[in-house]
Amino acid sequence: MAEPEVKTESVGTVVVAGAANLAIAVAKLVAGLISGSAAMLSEAAHSLADTTTEVLLYLALRRGARPADTRHPFGYGKESYVWAFLAALFTFVAGAGFAITHGVTTILVHEHSGEYLVAYVVLAVSFAIESVSLARAVRQVRGESRRWGTTPRRYLRLTADTTVKAVFLEDSAALIGLLIAAGGLTLSHLTGDELYDGIASILIGVLLLVVAAVLARSNISLLVGRSVSDRLHRRIERELAAVPTVDRVDTLMTMFLGPDDILVAAKVDFRDDATGADIEAAADEAERRLTGHFPEIAYVFLDPTRSRSPGRTARTTQDEAGRPVDDRNP
C-alpha cells in the first residue's frame, strides 16, 4: 500500500484561511482599541482563535498523513481528529469565552470612548477578505461532494475530513459575526447606548460556542470510530455480494481510520462448493472492486463464515437513536 500523502487542496484551504484570519485579527484589534467597541474586540478574539485553529488544523493534516509503522499498523489518520478536537476546544475557550465576558462587561460598565469610522472600515475590509477564504472552502466542498455523488450539505454533515468542515464553518461564522458586530456598532453609534455593542459581543460568543460544539461532536465521533454513511455502506455491501463466489454478506462493519482511510470488515458466506483457492480469488476480487470504486478504502478484511442456521441471527448494531440495526438490511 502506498504511503498516504497530505491532501494538497485541504492544506491550501487551511493556509489561505489562516493567513486571512491573522491579518484580520490584527486589523480588528487595532480598530477595537481605537474605537472602544466591545463587538470589534470580540471579533479580534474571534479571528485570533480562528488563526490558532488553522495552525492546529495544519498540524492535523501533517501529523495524520504519516505512514503506518509497526506500532501503528493502521497509520496515524486518527491523530488528525485529536488536533482538530483541540482546535474546537480553543475556539470554545478563547474565542467564545472572551467575547461573552467582554460583552457582559461592556453592558455593565456602559462606557464608550473612541471613533467609529475606523471600525466600519475594518469591518468592510474583513468581510471582503473572509469572503475570499470562504469561497475557496465552498469550492472544495462542492468538488468533494460531486466526487462522492452527494449534496454539499450532506457532504459537510458526513465527511471525515474535519479540516475542510472546520474552515467552512469558521469562515461562515466569521461573516455572520462581522454582520452582528456591524449591527451592534451601528445601533450604539446611532443611539449612544453601549448596550447594543455589548449584546453583539455576546451573540458573537454564542455563535462561536455553536461552531465549537458542532466541530467537537464530529471529531469525538470519529475518534470513537465512526462508520461510513448508510448510503456508502449499502454500496459496499452490494459490491461484496456481486462477487461470484459470495453467497451472502452476513455482517458488514466499516470505520474511518482517518480523513481518507476506511477500514472494511465483513463476515461472508461463500458458496458451499467454493474451494480454498476460490475463496482466496474472491477475496482478491472483492478488494479490487472496493478499492476501484472507493479509493479511500485502505483495508479490506473478509471472514468466511458458514451458512446461517435457522436459530442463528446476524450480529446487530444500534443506530444513534439506540434502535437495533441488522447489518444485512439497508
N, C-alpha and C positions, 0 to 999 in steps of 0.2 A: 504493500500500500504506500502511495506517495505521501511525503510529508505535507502536513497542512500548511497553507500559506495564509498570510494576513489578507483579509478581504480589502483590496485596494480602494474600492468605492466607499466602503464604510469608513476607512481611515481618512479619506479625503473629506467626507461629510463631517466627521468629528473635528478635524483640523480647521476647516473653514468656520464651523460653529464656535470653536474655542477662540480663534483669533478675533472673530467678530465680537464675542462676549467680553473679551479682555479690553478691547478698545472702547466698547460701550460702557463698561464698568467704570473706567477712568473718567470718561466724559460725564457720566451721571453723578459720580462722586463730586467732581468739581462743581457741576451745576447745582447739586443738592446743598453744598456748603455755601455757595454764593446766594442761592435763592432762599435757603432756610426751609425748603419743602420736605416734609416727612415722607411723602409719597416718592419724591425723587431720590431721597437717601435709601428708601426701601428698594427702589428699583436698582440702585447701585449695588446693594447687597444681593439682590436677585441675580444680577449679571455676574457678580463675583462668584456666587455659588454655582452658577452655570459654567463659568470658566473652570473652576475646580472640578466640576463634574466631568467636563470634557477631558481634562487631564486623566482622571480616573478611568474614563471610558477608553481613552487611548491605551492606557495600561491594560485594560481588559482585553482589547484586541490583540495586543502584542503577547501578553502572557498566555492567553487562551490558545494562541496559534502554535505554541511549541509542540514539537513532535512527541509521540509516545516513547516511553523508555521502559526499562524493566520494572521500575517501581510504580509507574503509571501506565499500564499497558493500553488503556483506552485514551491516552492523551491528557491534555490539560484544558480541554474545552470548557469544563465547568468552572474553572478558575475565573473565566471572563464574567460569570454571573456573580462571583464574590465581589469583584471590583465594581461591577455595575450596581450591586446592592449597597456598597459603601457610598457610591455616588448619590444614590437615592437618600441615604441617611444624612449625608452632608447637606443636601438641598432642604431636608426636613428641619435639621437643627440650625444651620447657619442662616439660610435664606428666610425660611418661614418664621423662625424664632425672632430674628432681628426685626423683620417687617411688622409683625404683630406687636411686639414690645414697644417699638418706636411709635407705632400708630397710637397705642393706648397712651403713651407719654405725651404725645402731641395734643391729644384730646383733653388730657388733664391739665397740662400747662397752658394750652391755648394761646401761645405766643408765636409770632412770626416776624422774621427780620430778613431783609434781602430783596433782590429784584426777581421778577417773574420771567422776564424776557428770555434770559439765558436758559431757563428750564424748558420753555416752549421750543427753543431752537434745538436743544439736545434731544428732546422727545421726538421731534420730527426726523432728525438725522438717525437716531437709534431705530426708529420704526423702519426706515428705508434699509438700513444695514441688516436688521433682523429678518426683513422680508426676503433679502437675497439668500441668507442662510437657510431659511425655511424652504425656499424654492428648490434648493439643492436636495434637501431632505425629502421633499414631496416627489421630486423626480426619481429618486432612488426607490421610494416606497411604491410608486406606480410601476417602475420597471420590475421590481421583485414580485409584485402582485400579478403582473402579466405572466412572469415566468412560472409561477405556481398555479396559474389559472384560476385566480380568485379576485375578489374586490380589494381595493386598498384598505377599506375599513376592516375587513375580515383578516387581511394580512397583518395589520397592526395589532389586532387582538390576539392572534395566534402565533405570530412569529417568535422564533427562538433567538433572533438577532436583536437583543435588547439595546444594543448601541444605537441602531437606527431608530428604534422606538423611542429611546430616551431623547435623542436630538430632536425628533419631530415634536414630541410633547413639550419639551422645554422651549423650543422656538415658538410654538403655538402659544404657550403660556406667556412667553416674553411679549408677544404682540398684544395679547389681551391685557397683560399688566401695564403696558405702555398706555393703552386706551383708558384703563382705570385711573392711572396716575394723572393723565391729561384731564380727565373729567373732574377728579378731586381738586387738582390745582386750579382749574378754571373757576370752579364754584367758590373756592376760597378766595380767589382773586376778585371775583365779582361781588361777593358778599362781605368780604373782610373777616370771615369766620373760619378759623383753622379746623373746625370740626370736620369739614368735608375732606380736607387733606389727610387728617388722621384716619378717617374711615377708609379712604382709598388705600392707605398704607396697610390697614388690617385686611382689607379684601385681597390685596396682593399676597399677603402672608397666607391667607386661606387657600388661594389659588396654588401656591407652592406646596402647601400641605396635600392637596388633592393629587398633584402630579407626583410627589414623592411617594404617596401611598400606592398609587397605581403601579409605579415602577418597582417599588419594594415587593409588592404582592407578586408581580410577574417573575421577578428574579428568585424569590423564595420558592415558587412553584417549580422553576427549572432546576434549582439546586436540589430539591427533594427528589426530582426525577420525573418530569412531565412527559406524557406520551404525545404522539403526533395527533393531529386533529382527527375527528371521526371520519371525515371525507378521505383523508390520506390513508387512514387505517384500512378502510374498505378497499381502496385501490391496491394497497399492498397485498391484502388477502386475496383479491381476485387474481393478481399476478402469480401468487404462490399456487392457487388452486388450478391455474391454467397449465401448470407443468404436467405433461402427460402421465408420468408415473405417480403423481399425487392423487389419492382418492378423496381426501378431505383434510382441511386445516382445522384441527381441534381447538387449539389455543394460539392466539397471536398477541404478543406483547411488544411494545416499542418504547423507546426512551431517547430523549435528546441528550447526547453526551457533550454538546457544545452547539454554537450557532449554526454550524454546517456539518455536524456529525450526528447521525441517527443510528441507533442500535435496533436490530430486528431479531427477535427470538420467537420461535414457533414450535409447537408440538404438531407434527404432521403424520397423518395416517397414509402410508404408501399402499399401493395395490398389493394384494396378497401374493401375487406371483412375481413381485419385484425381487430381484437378486441384490446382493450387496453392491455389485458393480452398477446396477440400475439406480440404486439409491444415491450412490456417490455422484453419478452423472446428473441425476435430478437435482441434487444439492448445488452442483456447479451451475446448472442451467438457471435455477432459482436465483442464485446470486447475480448471474449475468443479467437476468431480466430486471431485477430490482435496481441494481446499480445503473443499468442502462436507462431506465425511466426516471430514476431518482438519484442523481449523483451524490446527494447529501447522505445517502445510506452508506455508512462506513463498515458496518459489521453485520453479518447475517449468520445466525445460528439456528439450525434445524435439528429437532429432536424427534427421531422416528418413534411412533407410538402405535400400539395395537388398536384394532377396531374397538370402538366403544361398546361395551356390553349393555344390555337393557337397563341394568340398575346403576350404570355409571354415567355421571354427567360431566360436562366440560367445566374447567375451572372458571369461576366467575369473578368479576371485579365490580367495583362500585363507581358510579359517576360522581361528579362533585356534589350532587344533592343527596348522596348516600343510597341511591337506588341500585340494586344489583343489575349488572350488565353482562350478558353472555357474549364472550368474545367472537362467537361464530356469527352473531347476528349484527346487521348494520344498525 
